[in-house]
């Protein structure tokens, strides 16, 4: 029997319902800059990516020069929206209370934003101090690179093969799989779209849940299966 010693949660779209807010803010900024994209497409294509990497990808694809000022403008607008509007994902406290292994958060968001959001929705005490940001690792270390997941497992003293990750984005699933970890996809946040579960499965998630209450049972079931990476 192959159990897990660590469960890693992404934050945005897994613990807090923030991805929809980011998609709304970023979609509006891109529309103003001359790149037409709706909120749903933002969530489907770019959830889990940093704003900087989103801008770089759009510049490459569309040959539209995007002002560097969009970086700071987005951060300020998004921080304001999150501070007033972000909500927690239902069922997180229930799920965490029934998961016996170590736990931590590994996110592309900054430490400051993570602390603000988690404090606002009351989840920080469940995870502190084991809250890790890819931004603290240095430039170009964000998902879909595996660096933050490997860092989190190292900090928690657990091998990647004994770690399971809960992720809502294709980019996050790719990062976790590249780190040698097993993955449960999550589609219970407001930015979810019709093909969301299929895309997470195609990216490498072993199964997908839409309710956090289902997580403990699914983790127990996956722990009973031997998986070779």
HUMO-V644797 format. One record per residue. RES is the residue in one small letter. OMEGA is omega in radians with two decimals (none if undefined). Layout:
RES|OMEGA, RES|OMEGA
This chain:
x|-3.06, x|-3.13, x|3.14, x|3.08, x|-3.09, x|2.96, x|3.13, x|3.06, x|2.79, x|-3.14, x|-3.07, x|3.14, x|3.10, x|3.10, x|3.11, x|-3.07, x|-3.01, x|-3.06, x|3.14, x|3.12, x|3.10, x|-3.14, x|3.13, x|-3.13, x|-3.06, x|3.08, x|-3.14, x|-3.14, x|3.13, x|3.09, x|3.12, x|-3.11, x|3.09, x|3.10, x|-3.06, x|3.11, x|-3.12, x|-3.10, x|-3.12, x|3.12, x|3.07, x|-3.12, x|-3.08, x|-3.04, x|-2.89, x|3.11, x|-3.13, x|3.11, x|3.04, x|3.12, x|3.12, x|3.14, x|3.05, x|-3.13, x|3.14, x|3.14, x|3.13, x|3.09, x|3.13, x|-3.06, x|-2.96, x|-3.09, x|3.08, x|3.08, x|-3.11, x|-3.06, x|3.08, x|-3.14, x|3.10, x|3.12, x|-3.12, x|-3.11, x|3.13, x|-3.10, x|-3.10, x|3.14, x|-3.09, x|3.10, x|3.14, x|3.13, x|-3.13, x|-3.12, x|-3.11, x|-2.92, x|-3.00, x|3.11, x|3.09, x|3.05, x|-3.14, x|3.03, x|-3.09, x|-3.12, x|3.11, x|-3.08, x|-3.09, x|-3.11, x|-3.09, x|3.10, x|-2.99, x|-3.03, x|3.03, x|3.12, x|3.05, x|3.09, x|3.02, x|-2.96, x|2.97, x|-3.14, x|3.14, x|3.10, x|-3.14, x|-3.14, x|3.11, x|-3.13, x|3.13, x|-3.08, x|-3.09, x|3.08, x|-3.12, x|-3.09, x|3.04, x|-3.09, x|-3.07, x|-3.12, x|3.14, x|-3.01, x|-3.09, x|0.08, x|-3.01, x|-3.11, x|-2.98, x|-3.13, x|3.09, x|-3.14, x|-3.14, x|-3.12, x|-3.09, x|-3.09, x|3.03, x|3.10, x|-3.04, x|2.97, x|0.32, x|3.00, x|-3.05, x|-2.93, x|-3.05, x|3.10, x|3.09, x|3.10, x|-3.13, x|3.13, x|3.12, x|3.13, x|-3.13, x|3.09, x|-3.09, x|3.11, x|3.11, x|-3.10, x|3.10, x|-3.06, x|3.02, x|-3.03, x|3.02, x|-3.02, x|3.11, x|-3.04, x|3.07, x|-3.12, x|3.11, x|3.09, x|3.10, x|-3.12, x|-3.13, x|3.12, x|3.09, x|3.09, x|3.14, x|-3.11, x|3.06, x|-2.95, x|2.93, x|3.08, x|-3.13, x|-3.10, x|-3.04, x|3.14, x|-3.01, x|-3.12, x|-3.11, x|-3.07, x|-2.98, x|-3.08, x|-3.02, x|-3.08, x|-3.14, x|-3.12, x|3.10, x|3.11, x|3.11, x|-3.13, x|3.10, x|3.06, x|-3.12, x|3.09, x|-3.09, x|3.08, x|3.09, x|3.10, x|-3.14, x|3.10, x|-3.12, x|-3.01, x|-3.09, x|3.13, x|3.14, x|3.09, x|3.13, x|3.14, x|3.14, x|3.14, x|-3.12, x|-3.10, x|3.06, x|-3.12, x|3.13, x|3.13, x|none
